[in-house]
């Protein structure tokens, strides 16, 4: 009986060490958020990366109507933007929404790169094909910082 308990304890410790080793070897996930504010407009982008490769990106932009030429009202903005948003609906791995307020609209987009078919993203597939290291977190952060984005703590 004592020998059976020792065997169980040894098995338990081997299993525990195996889990700890696997946990130590698992990938490292990182989340970073950057924001750009200009006049009455703002863009906030969050990247989730696994070992330096972006696996998810979400962005929220708030844009005032008076910052867009030809847009003077909520109705003008809806007429211009809703048709351009339609091709983004129903793409697996992509969530897209527009919300219209009296003086601005909010655009929210989330892309799960593990699920989405890049070729279904209008315009983005060509951009990603032309960029070296296209889903690399360091490259994305460098690009945002060059555009004036600041890291949010």
N, C-alpha and C positions, 0 to 999 in steps of 0.2 A: 504494500500500500504506500509506504514512504517512497519507494522507488517510482511508482506511478505519479505521485505528486511532484517529485523532482522533475520527471519528464514533462509534466504539464507546465511547470514553472519555466523550465528551459525553453519549451515551445513558446510560451507567452513572451519571454524576453527576446527570443529570435524574431517573433512577429513584431514586437514593439520596435526593435532596432531596424527592422525592414521598413516599417512605416516612417520612422524618423529619417532614414536614409532617403526614401522616396520623397518625403516632404522637402528635404534639403536640396534634392536634385530637381525639384519641380521648377517650372518656369517662373520668372519674376514678372508680375503684372504691375503696371504703373499707370496712374491717372494724372493728367496735367490739364489745366484750364488756362486759357489766355483770353484777354478782353481788349477791345479797341473801342474807345468812345470819341466821337467827333460831333460837335454841335449837339443836336437832339437825337443823334443816332448812336447805336451801339451794336457790337457783335461780340458774342461770347462763344468760344469754341472749346470743347473738351475732347481730349483724345484718351482712349484706353489702349495701352500697348502691352504686348506680351513679348518679352525678350527683345524690346526695341522695335517690334513690328506693330503698326497700328491695326487693331482688330475692331475698333468701334470709334466712330466720330459723331459727336452731336454738336449742333450749333443753334444758337438762337440770336436772331437779329431783330432789332427794333428800329424802324425807319419812319421818320416823320414825312408826311405827305408833301410838305413844302420843300423838301430836299430833292424831290423828283420833278423834273420839268414836265409840265402838262398835267400834273396831278394836283387838284385843288380840293378834293373831297374824298370821303370814304367810298362813295359810289364810283368815282373816277378810278380809284385804286383797285377796287373789286373788278371793274370792267377790264382793266389792263392785266392784273395779276392772276385772277382765277383761271383763265384759259391756259396760261403758261404753266400752271401747277397741275393740270389734268394729266399730262404724260407721266407724272411722278406717282400717281395713285396706283395702288395694286402691285407694286414691285416688292417682291419678297425680300426682306432684309432692309427695307427702307421705310421710314416713317416720316411723313411730311405733312405740315399743317400751316395754314395761314389764319390769322385772327385780325379782324379789322376793327379799329377803334375810331373815335371821332377825329383825332389828329395824327394817328400813326397806325402802322400795321406791324404785327409780330409774325415772323417766319421761323418755324422750328423744323429742324431736320435731324434725323438720326440714321446713321448707316452702320449696319452690322456687316463688316467685311467678310466674316466667316460664312454668311448666309447669302448675301447679295451677289447677283451676277453682274459684274462691272459693265458688261456690254449692254445691259438694260438701262444704264444711267446716262441720260442724254448729255452729251458733251464731256462727261467725266471720264468715259472710257478712253477717249483720245488723249486727254490730259495725262492720265495715268500711264498710258502706253509710251508717252514721250518723255516722261520723267524717269531719271535713274533713281533707284531706291524709292520708288513711288509711295510705299506705305511705311517708310522709315520714320520713326518718331523724331529723331534728331533733325532730319531734313525738314520735316513739317514745322517744327518749332523754330528752326532757323528762318524759314520763309515767313512765318508769322511775325517774328521779331523784326525782320527787315521791313515789314509793312507797318510797323509801329505798334503791334500788339504787345501787351504787358502781361506777365504771368500773374495769375490770381492765386493767392496763398490760401 
